[in-house]
Structures are given as C-alpha cells and as structure tokens.
C-alpha cells in the first residue's frame, strides 16, 4: 500500500470517526494525566484532538518502555486495543505527554454504534488494517535496522516529534539507550 495513499485514507477515516464521536464533549488531560493505567481494563476508545500522548509497557526485566506516541492527525486513535477488545486488564499505560484534548466513547457505546452502522464497521476495519500495517513496519524496523538506521528513519518520518519529546523517550521508543541515540543524533 502506498504510504501517501494510506495516510490520506487514514485522515479521511479519522474525519469520519470524529463525526461518529461528535456528540461526545472534549476532555482535557494535563501533562502526565492518565487515559489508561496499568492493570485497568480499557473501556474507552479515544481520538486525540490536540496535544501529544504516549503508551508504555513494563518488560519482564521491570524496565518501562515507550511503545507508541499519539499525535494528530497521523496517530490519533487512543486505545490499548488488546484490552479494549478482550475486556482484560491492560498491560499498557497511556498518558498525556503534554496538555491534550481528546474525545472518547466507552466500549458499550462503541459496540452500539458498530451494531447500528455498517459504515462505521467498514471504517473500523480499514483503521484496524492500517494499524496492523504500521505495527508490522515497526516490528520490522526494530528487528532489521541498526540503531543509526532507526534514528534516521524516525527523524525522516517524525521530525516534528523530535522537538516535543525528550531524547530518552525517543530512544526508548526506538529500543536503544539514550546515550547512543544522542551520539547518533549529533552525527546527523
């Protein structure tokens, strides 16, 4: 799938999803405030309207890692999808990295909307497919690229985040140590 076409489709899907959520009042989260905490069932599906959020998980060694950044319009859907779908406790935490504004629906409201709308079902399927493609790209990046290549790709694809996110958090997302990230960044 062409990345430009994919992003255009994602942005169109996001606009449509916002229409379905339009009856929801925006909620403001302060920096550090949780949308979802560890070991809490994810009962909400959100759309980030403004700001920056991030998801973390705890590895078996006890280290916390950043798994995703959420920012409009590219990565605006906020959820721990496995917990949202299964109803089980979340293995992730999702927090506001900076003051943010979101709209969200609860799982039971979302299920009613899905049952009532074939258009929303189609939209959700397209977004799930896009999410899968992005996740696979990230897995392949982490498995096959050197630290230097990962930093260069991140810089090319997410340049706007570099000024908004602390270096240690970008390094965590890329699966490398902060000092290595800084060294590579200084050479670019």
C-alpha positions as CSV (number, residue, x, y, z in Angstrom):
1,X,0.0,0.0,0.0
2,X,1.3,3.4,-0.9
3,X,2.2,5.4,2.2
4,X,0.8,8.7,0.9
5,X,-2.5,7.0,-0.1
6,X,-2.6,5.2,3.2
7,X,-2.2,8.4,5.2
8,X,-4.8,10.1,3.0
9,X,-7.2,7.2,3.7
10,X,-6.3,7.3,7.5
11,X,-7.0,11.1,7.6
12,X,-10.4,10.6,5.8
13,X,-11.2,7.7,8.2
14,X,-10.3,9.9,11.2
15,X,-12.6,12.7,10.0
16,X,-15.4,10.2,9.6
17,X,-14.7,8.7,13.1
18,X,-14.8,12.2,14.6
19,X,-18.3,12.6,13.1
20,X,-19.5,9.4,14.9
21,X,-18.0,10.7,18.2
22,X,-19.3,14.2,17.6
23,X,-21.8,14.0,20.4
24,X,-19.1,13.5,23.0
25,X,-17.7,16.5,24.9
26,X,-14.0,17.0,24.6
27,X,-11.9,16.1,27.7
28,X,-8.7,17.9,28.6
29,X,-5.9,15.9,30.1
30,X,-3.0,17.7,31.8
31,X,0.6,16.6,31.2
32,X,1.2,13.3,33.0
33,X,-2.5,12.5,33.5
34,X,-3.6,9.0,32.6
35,X,-6.1,8.0,29.9
36,X,-5.4,4.4,31.0
37,X,-3.4,2.9,33.8
38,X,-1.6,-0.4,34.0
39,X,-3.9,-3.4,35.1
40,X,-7.0,-1.5,34.3
41,X,-9.5,-2.8,31.7
42,X,-9.5,-0.5,28.8
43,X,-13.2,0.6,28.4
44,X,-12.5,3.7,26.2
45,X,-11.6,4.4,22.6
46,X,-10.4,7.9,22.1
47,X,-9.4,10.4,19.4
48,X,-6.7,12.8,20.2
49,X,-7.8,16.3,19.0
50,X,-4.8,18.2,20.2
51,X,-1.6,17.5,22.1
52,X,0.6,14.5,22.5
53,X,0.2,11.3,24.4
54,X,2.2,8.1,24.7
55,X,1.8,4.4,25.7
56,X,4.2,2.5,27.8
57,X,4.6,-1.1,29.0
58,X,6.8,-2.9,31.6
59,X,9.2,-5.5,30.2
60,X,9.9,-8.8,32.1
61,X,13.1,-7.2,33.4
62,X,10.9,-4.4,35.0
63,X,12.0,-1.7,32.7
64,X,9.4,0.7,31.3
65,X,9.4,1.2,27.5
66,X,7.5,3.6,25.3
67,X,5.6,1.6,22.6
68,X,3.7,4.4,20.9
69,X,3.2,8.1,20.5
70,X,-0.2,9.5,19.8
71,X,-0.5,12.8,17.9
72,X,-2.9,14.2,15.4
73,X,-3.6,13.6,12.6
74,X,-1.3,10.6,11.9
75,X,-1.7,8.7,15.2
76,X,-4.9,10.0,16.8
77,X,-6.7,6.8,17.9
78,X,-6.0,6.2,21.6
79,X,-6.6,2.8,22.9
80,X,-4.9,-0.3,24.3
81,X,-6.5,-2.4,21.6
82,X,-6.0,-5.8,23.0
83,X,-7.5,-4.8,26.4
84,X,-10.3,-2.9,24.6
85,X,-11.3,-5.9,22.6
86,X,-10.8,-8.6,25.2
87,X,-12.0,-6.7,28.3
88,X,-8.9,-7.9,30.2
89,X,-6.6,-5.7,32.2
90,X,-4.3,-3.6,30.2
91,X,-0.6,-4.3,30.1
92,X,-0.1,-0.7,29.0
93,X,-0.4,2.7,30.4
94,X,-1.5,5.7,28.2
95,X,-0.7,9.2,29.5
96,X,-0.6,12.8,28.2
97,X,2.9,13.8,27.3
98,X,1.7,17.4,27.1
99,X,-1.6,19.0,27.8
100,X,-4.0,17.3,25.4
101,X,-7.6,17.3,24.4
102,X,-9.5,14.1,23.5
103,X,-12.9,12.8,22.8
104,X,-13.8,9.3,23.6
105,X,-16.6,6.7,23.8
106,X,-17.0,3.9,26.3
107,X,-16.8,0.3,25.0
108,X,-20.6,-0.3,25.4
109,X,-21.4,2.9,23.4
110,X,-18.9,2.0,20.7
111,X,-20.5,-1.5,20.4
112,X,-23.9,0.1,19.9
113,X,-22.5,2.4,17.3
114,X,-20.9,-0.5,15.5
115,X,-24.1,-2.5,15.5
116,X,-26.1,0.4,14.1
117,X,-23.7,1.4,11.3
118,X,-22.3,-0.7,8.5
119,X,-20.3,2.5,7.5
120,X,-18.6,2.6,11.0
121,X,-17.9,-1.2,10.8
122,X,-16.2,-0.6,7.4
123,X,-14.3,2.4,8.8
124,X,-13.1,0.5,11.9
125,X,-11.9,-2.4,9.7
126,X,-9.9,0.0,7.5
127,X,-8.3,1.6,10.6
128,X,-7.5,-1.8,12.1
129,X,-5.8,-2.8,8.8
130,X,-3.8,0.4,8.8
131,X,-2.8,-0.1,12.5
132,X,-1.7,-3.6,11.7
133,X,0.5,-2.4,8.8
134,X,2.1,0.3,11.0
135,X,2.7,-2.2,13.8
136,X,4.4,-4.6,11.3
137,X,6.6,-1.8,9.9
138,X,7.7,-1.0,13.5
139,X,8.5,-4.7,14.3
140,X,10.5,-5.0,11.1
141,X,12.3,-1.7,11.8
142,X,13.3,-2.9,15.3
143,X,14.4,-6.3,14.1
144,X,16.3,-5.4,11.0
145,X,17.7,-1.9,11.2
146,X,20.8,-0.7,13.1
147,X,20.4,1.9,15.8
148,X,21.7,4.5,13.4
149,X,19.1,3.5,10.7
150,X,16.3,3.6,13.3
151,X,17.2,7.1,14.3
152,X,17.4,8.3,10.7
153,X,14.1,6.7,9.9
154,X,12.5,8.3,13.0
155,X,13.9,11.7,12.0
156,X,12.6,11.3,8.5
157,X,9.1,10.1,9.5
158,X,8.5,12.0,12.7
159,X,10.7,15.1,12.6
160,X,8.1,17.2,14.4
161,X,8.2,15.0,17.4
162,X,12.0,15.5,18.0
163,X,11.4,19.0,19.4
164,X,8.5,17.9,21.5
165,X,9.7,14.7,23.1
166,X,12.7,14.2,25.4
167,X,15.6,12.3,23.8
168,X,15.4,9.5,26.4
169,X,11.8,8.8,25.4
170,X,12.5,8.7,21.7
171,X,15.4,6.3,22.5
172,X,13.0,4.1,24.5
173,X,10.6,4.0,21.6
174,X,13.5,3.1,19.3
175,X,14.7,0.4,21.7
176,X,18.2,2.0,22.2
177,X,20.0,3.6,25.1
178,X,19.7,7.4,25.4
179,X,23.4,8.0,25.0
180,X,23.5,6.0,21.8
181,X,20.6,8.0,20.5
182,X,22.3,11.3,21.3
183,X,25.5,10.2,19.8
184,X,23.8,9.2,16.5
185,X,21.7,12.4,16.5
186,X,24.8,14.6,16.9
187,X,26.3,12.9,13.8
188,X,23.2,13.5,11.6
